[in-house]
Structures are given as structure tokens and as C-alpha cells.
Amino acid sequence: MSKSDTSERPLIVVEDDPWLRLLPVMLDPATAPAIVEGFTDFMAHDEPDFPGWCDRLRADIPNVWPARVKIVETEAEFHAALPEASVAVVESMPFGTRELAIAPRLVCVQKYGALPRNIDVAACAERGVKVLTIRRRANLACAEHAFALILALARKIHAYGNVLSPAAMQARGHELRPFQRAFTPNGNWGRVKGLVSLHGSTIGIIGMGEIGREIALRARAFEMKVVYHQRTRLADAEEASLGAAYRSLDDLLTESDWIIPQLPSSPQTRHLLNAERLAHIKPGAAIVNVSRPDVMDRDALIAALRSGKLGGLGLDPPYESLGRENDELIALPNVIVTPHFAGSPRLNGLDDFDEMIRGIAREMRS
């Protein structure tokens, strides 16, 4: 029997996720053409030859291509598929002794992320099932984007980039008075107020998940003080490795110069930063959010920005998927909103899937 017979192809069971839907496109020839066309269009501006990219990868993994890939949305569907599965790919679904007991053919479990907190790694090791992880490049890009927004707000690049002439500076309301150059330098000749340095400032991260940790690591490079809050405190060793100190949410808001809500969208996180909590922030502090906008109450946010209590906002993605030019939020001078590209380019995702699939192929050969 050859792999042209579908029963001979390895079964890969995949937790549903918008990005993980790429796996059947790449590995399962039975994937609906409309789905393939949709992802080809999704990739086109960064990888114009997405079909060729897939073909080149497939040529290197004959033990995995072609495969059967089953996307599952619930734990019940996951469990129903596991008895025939060679590989399980999960992001948040739990995987432990119960799952191992019903997965006799399983070779490996791929965590779509770097922290296998939802996987019983010891139980997998005892059964000889390899646990694979990946430090997702889109998460790194989100952390980089957070600092792009932080730096832009700190150095007022969004307001003063390319403002080079006295006329341009005056158009922004600056009355120019020459410095006494016989005695002084000429830096900041426009006398722009409110420029700040990151060094020595405090960054407060709400939610120390994978992106939160990436932001913490980069904050250390700027020699910032890192504090964090989440429901479950990290172990001492993890805090030490990240250079982060735990705070209650109120203390974090009171202490931080830069507030980073790095949380998923859920009923529990919706409007976490509301008027009551924003009243606790240090005057002039800024919020930079590269997770979900609905963790912030929009009306309370705008009021805090207008009052000056909140010194600035950097946001990606925006509140509306396709924004409006007359959005009152972006009309404020201390706000930067970018159009949902913190995790881009698409090559980040393609490189992740190349790494994951090749890792799975190695395990399938061993």
C-alpha cells in the first residue's frame, strides 16, 4: 500500500487557530482549493510564490508529505481523533496522561509556542513521546513593535519626524528663540518639551505570557526596571531570568512609566483598564498595547488622554479592523495607532512553520 492511499498517510491532529490552519494547506492534498487560494492571497504581499514555497518544503519531507491533517475545535473532537494520530499540534488545549492513553501511535506533540505549560512534559517523556516547542517569530515581532511604539512616544518621533525647518517647527506652535551659542549647545533648538529616556524608567507588563516575556527581555536591554502582574505569580527562577518583579495591579499602575497590557481578549479581561483603574496611573504614564484593544475601555482611555493624566498611547491592532479617518482617538496628538501589523511580515509565520514541520519530520524518521 502506498501513500497514495489515504490510510497510509500520517494523521496530524491540530488545534484550531487562524495560523495553524496553514498546516493542512502545506501538508494535506485534500485541503479545499478555496482554503489554499485564501492563504495564497494572504501570503502574496510577502511571499508572492507561496505555492512554490510549499513545494520546496514538501520536497524535503517525504515522510510527512502527503499527510492527513485534521483541524479540531473542541477537546471532544481532539480526543476522537487521537487514536489514529501520529502528531498532535496544540496551542492551549491540555495534553497529558489522559490524551496519551488514547493515542497509541503518537510520535510527538508540537506546542505552538515556547512555553509548554498545557502539556505534561514528564508524562510524555515517560511514554517516549517527544514534546516540541517553537519561539514564535511573530511574538518577537510584536515585542519589537511594542518598543517601536514606546520609542516613538518617548522621543516624539510621530510628531516631530521630518520637522527640520524653523517654519515647520513654528507651524507646530513653537516660538523659536536662538540659544546663546557662544555658551551653549544647540540640541533641541525647537525647545520641544516632554522628551524622555527609557533608561531607568519603569515598564509594567500585565500578563507575562510569551509576548510579555519577550517585551521584558528587551526592556532589560534598555536598562528599564521591569515589574509585572498576572493571576499566577512566576517562579523565583523565572522572575530572576526575566529581571522582573511582581506587583499587584494597582501598584503596577501607580509605579509604571510604561504600561503594557499583554492579555488575550476574554470576558475577564474586557475593559480591565477602565476609568477606575486609569485613575491609579502615574501622571504622564503611557500605555502601549500590542495585544487586544478591548482590554482598555475606549471612552475612559480617551478621557484620560485628553485630561493629560495619560501621557500617551501606542496601539496595534486598532479598535476597528478597518479604521476611520475621523476616529477621535487618532486625532489626539499623543496617540499612535498602527493598522494591525505588529506580528508582520508573513515570513515570520512561514519560517515558524518551516521549523515546526521539519522538526516533526525528524521525529517521524527517528
C-alpha positions in Angstrom: 0.0 0.0 0.0 1.4 3.4 -0.9 0.9 6.9 0.5 -1.5 7.5 -2.4 -3.9 5.5 -0.2 -5.0 8.0 2.5 -5.0 5.3 5.2 -1.2 5.1 4.8 -0.6 8.8 5.3 0.3 10.0 8.8 -2.5 11.8 10.7 -1.7 15.2 12.2 -4.3 16.5 14.6 -4.3 20.3 15.0 -6.0 22.6 17.5 -7.9 25.2 15.5 -6.1 28.5 15.3 -6.1 31.0 12.3 -2.4 30.4 11.8 -2.4 26.7 12.4 -4.9 26.4 9.6 -1.8 26.7 7.4 -0.8 23.1 8.2 -3.4 21.4 6.0 -2.6 23.8 3.2 1.0 22.8 3.4 0.6 19.1 4.1 -2.8 17.7 3.1 -3.5 17.5 -0.6 -7.2 17.0 0.2 -7.5 20.6 1.5 -10.2 22.5 -0.2 -9.0 24.7 -3.1 -10.8 27.7 -1.7 -8.7 27.5 1.5 -5.5 27.1 -0.4 -6.4 30.1 -2.6 -7.3 32.2 0.5 -3.9 31.5 2.1 -2.1 32.1 -1.1 -3.7 35.6 -1.3 -3.0 36.1 2.4 0.7 35.5 1.9 1.1 37.2 -1.5 2.5 40.6 -0.5 5.3 39.0 1.5 5.7 35.6 -0.4 4.4 36.0 -3.9 5.2 32.4 -4.8 3.5 30.7 -1.8 2.7 27.6 -3.8 6.4 27.3 -4.8 7.4 27.8 -1.2 5.2 24.9 -0.2 6.5 22.7 -2.9 10.1 23.3 -1.9 9.3 22.4 1.7 7.4 19.3 0.7 10.3 18.0 -1.4 12.4 17.9 1.8 9.9 16.0 4.0 8.8 12.9 2.1 7.9 11.1 5.3 5.4 13.8 6.2 4.1 14.9 2.8 1.4 14.0 1.9 -0.4 13.8 5.3 -3.9 13.8 6.6 -4.4 16.9 8.7 -7.5 17.2 10.9 -8.4 20.6 12.5 -10.3 20.2 15.8 -12.1 22.9 17.7 -13.1 21.1 20.9 -11.4 18.7 23.3 -14.1 16.1 22.4 -13.0 16.3 18.7 -9.4 16.2 19.7 -9.9 13.1 21.8 -11.9 11.4 19.0 -9.0 11.9 16.5 -6.1 11.0 18.8 -6.3 7.1 18.5 -5.0 7.3 14.9 -2.8 10.4 15.3 1.0 10.3 14.7 1.4 14.0 15.7 -0.7 16.4 17.8 -0.3 20.2 17.5 -1.7 22.3 20.3 -1.7 25.9 21.4 -3.8 25.9 24.6 -5.6 22.6 24.7 -4.3 20.4 27.6 -2.3 17.3 26.8 -1.4 14.8 29.5 -1.9 11.3 30.7 -5.5 11.2 29.5 -4.5 12.1 26.0 -1.5 9.8 25.9 -3.7 6.9 27.0 -5.9 7.2 23.8 -3.0 8.0 21.4 -1.0 4.7 21.0 0.5 5.8 17.6 1.7 9.2 18.8 5.3 10.2 18.0 5.4 13.8 19.1 3.4 16.7 20.4 4.1 20.1 18.9 3.4 23.1 21.1 2.6 26.2 19.0 4.7 28.4 21.3 7.7 28.2 23.6 6.0 27.5 26.9 4.5 24.0 27.2 2.5 24.8 30.3 -0.6 23.0 29.0 1.5 19.8 28.3 2.5 17.2 30.8 6.1 17.0 29.6 7.1 14.4 32.2 4.3 12.0 31.2 5.2 12.4 27.5 8.9 11.7 28.3 7.9 8.6 30.2 5.9 7.3 27.2 8.7 8.3 24.7 6.6 11.0 23.1 8.8 14.0 22.2 7.5 17.5 23.1 8.5 20.1 20.5 8.3 23.8 21.1 8.9 26.9 19.0 9.8 30.5 19.9 7.3 32.1 17.5 8.8 34.8 15.4 5.5 36.8 15.3 5.8 37.1 19.1 9.3 38.5 18.7 7.9 40.9 16.1 5.1 42.0 18.4 7.7 42.7 21.2 9.8 44.7 18.7 6.7 46.6 17.6 5.9 47.4 21.2 9.3 49.1 21.5 8.8 50.9 18.2 5.7 52.5 19.7 7.4 53.1 23.1 10.4 54.8 21.4 8.2 56.8 19.1 6.2 58.2 22.0 9.3 58.7 24.2 11.1 60.6 21.5 8.0 62.2 19.9 9.0 60.8 16.6 5.4 60.5 15.5 5.0 64.3 15.9 8.4 65.6 15.0 9.9 63.2 12.5 10.9 65.3 9.4 10.2 68.5 11.2 13.5 70.1 10.2 13.0 73.8 9.4 12.1 76.7 11.7 8.9 77.2 9.6 7.9 73.6 10.2 8.6 74.0 13.9 6.7 77.2 14.1 3.7 75.6 12.4 3.6 73.2 15.4 3.2 76.1 17.7 6.9 76.7 18.8 8.1 80.2 19.2 11.8 80.0 18.2 14.3 81.8 20.3 18.0 81.3 19.4 20.2 79.8 22.1 23.3 81.7 23.2 25.6 79.7 21.1 28.7 81.3 22.5 28.0 79.4 25.7 25.5 76.5 25.0 25.0 73.6 22.6 22.2 73.8 20.1 20.4 70.4 20.7 16.6 70.5 20.6 16.6 74.0 19.1 12.8 73.9 18.8 12.6 73.6 22.6 10.3 70.6 22.4 9.1 69.6 25.8 8.4 66.2 27.2 11.1 64.1 25.6 12.0 61.1 27.9 14.6 58.4 28.1 13.8 54.7 28.6 16.9 54.1 30.7 15.9 54.0 34.4 12.2 54.2 33.7 9.7 51.5 34.9 7.8 49.3 32.5 4.8 47.4 33.9 3.7 44.3 32.0 0.2 43.0 32.7 0.3 39.4 31.5 3.7 37.6 31.4 2.9 35.2 28.6 5.1 34.6 25.6 5.0 38.1 24.2 5.1 39.7 27.7 8.3 37.8 28.3 9.8 38.9 25.0 9.0 42.5 26.0 10.6 42.1 29.4 13.8 40.7 27.8 14.0 43.8 25.5 13.3 46.2 28.4 16.3 44.8 30.2 18.5 45.8 27.2 17.3 49.4 27.7 18.1 49.1 31.4 14.5 49.6 32.4 13.0 48.4 35.7 10.6 45.6 34.9 7.5 44.9 37.0 4.6 42.6 36.1 1.2 41.4 37.2 -0.8 38.3 36.3 -3.1 36.0 38.1 -0.4 33.4 38.9 3.0 34.7 40.0 6.0 33.3 38.2 8.5 31.0 40.0 11.5 32.8 41.5 13.8 31.4 38.9 11.6 32.7 36.1 11.5 36.2 37.7 15.2 36.2 38.0 15.8 35.2 34.4 13.5 37.9 33.2 14.7 40.5 35.7 11.1 41.1 36.6 9.4 41.9 40.0 5.8 41.0 40.8 3.3 43.7 41.7 -0.4 43.9 42.4 -2.3 45.5 39.5 -2.9 48.7 41.4 0.8 49.0 42.5 1.9 48.3 38.9 -0.3 51.1 37.6 0.9 53.5 40.2 4.5 52.7 39.7 4.9 52.3 35.9 6.0 54.9 33.4 5.1 52.5 30.6 2.1 50.2 31.0 1.9 47.1 28.7 -1.4 45.2 28.8 -0.4 42.0 27.2 -3.6 39.9 27.6 -6.0 37.8 25.5 -9.5 39.1 24.7 -12.0 37.5 27.1 -14.9 38.4 29.4 -12.4 38.6 32.3 -10.0 41.0 30.5 -12.6 43.2 28.7 -12.2 46.8 30.0 -9.7 45.7 32.6 -8.2 49.2 32.2 -11.4 51.2 33.0 -11.8 54.7 34.4 -11.3 53.5 38.0 -8.0 51.8 37.2 -6.8 54.5 34.9 -7.2 56.9 37.9 -4.4 54.9 39.6 -1.8 55.6 36.9 1.2 57.8 37.4 0.5 61.2 35.8 2.0 61.3 32.4 2.5 57.5 32.1 1.8 55.9 28.7 0.1 52.7 27.6 1.4 50.6 24.8 -0.9 47.7 23.7 0.1 45.2 21.1 -2.4 42.6 22.3 -6.2 43.4 22.2 -7.7 46.9 22.3 -10.8 45.8 24.2 -8.8 45.3 27.4 -9.0 49.1 27.6 -12.3 51.0 28.0 -12.1 53.3 24.9 -14.2 56.1 26.4 -12.1 56.1 29.6 -8.9 55.9 27.6 -9.8 59.0 25.5 -10.9 60.9 28.6 -7.5 60.1 30.3 -5.6 61.2 27.2 -7.5 64.4 26.9 -7.0 65.3 30.6 -3.3 64.7 30.4 -3.4 62.1 33.1 -2.4 59.5 30.5 0.7 60.8 28.7 0.4 58.7 25.5 -1.0 55.7 23.8 0.6 53.3 21.3 -1.9 50.7 19.9 -1.9 47.8 17.5 -4.3 46.5 16.4 -6.9 49.3 16.4 -10.4 49.1 17.9 -11.9 48.8 14.4 -10.4 46.3 12.0 -10.8 48.8 9.1 -10.4 52.2 10.7 -11.9 55.6 10.1 -10.0 58.7 9.2 -12.3 60.7 11.6 -11.6 58.4 14.5 -11.4 60.7 17.6 -8.7 58.6 19.1 -6.1 59.1 16.3 -6.9 62.9 16.3 -5.2 63.2 19.7 -1.6 64.4 19.5 -0.2 61.9 21.9 -1.5 58.7 20.2 0.0 56.3 17.6 -2.2 53.6 16.2 -0.8 51.2 13.5 -3.1 49.1 11.2 -2.6 45.6 12.7 0.9 44.7 11.6 2.8 44.2 14.9 3.4 40.5 14.1 4.3 41.0 10.4 5.8 40.2 8.0 4.1 37.0 7.0 7.6 35.5 6.6 7.7 35.2 10.4 4.8 32.7 10.2 6.3 30.9 7.2 9.6 30.5 9.0 7.8 29.2 12.1 6.0 26.5 10.0 9.2 25.6 8.2 10.9 25.0 11.5 7.9 23.1 13.0 7.3 20.8 10.0 11.0 19.9 9.7 11.1 19.2 13.4 8.1 16.9 13.1 9.7 15.2 10.1 12.9 14.5 12.1 10.8 12.9 14.9 8.8 10.8 12.4 12.1 9.4 10.9 13.6 8.5 14.3 
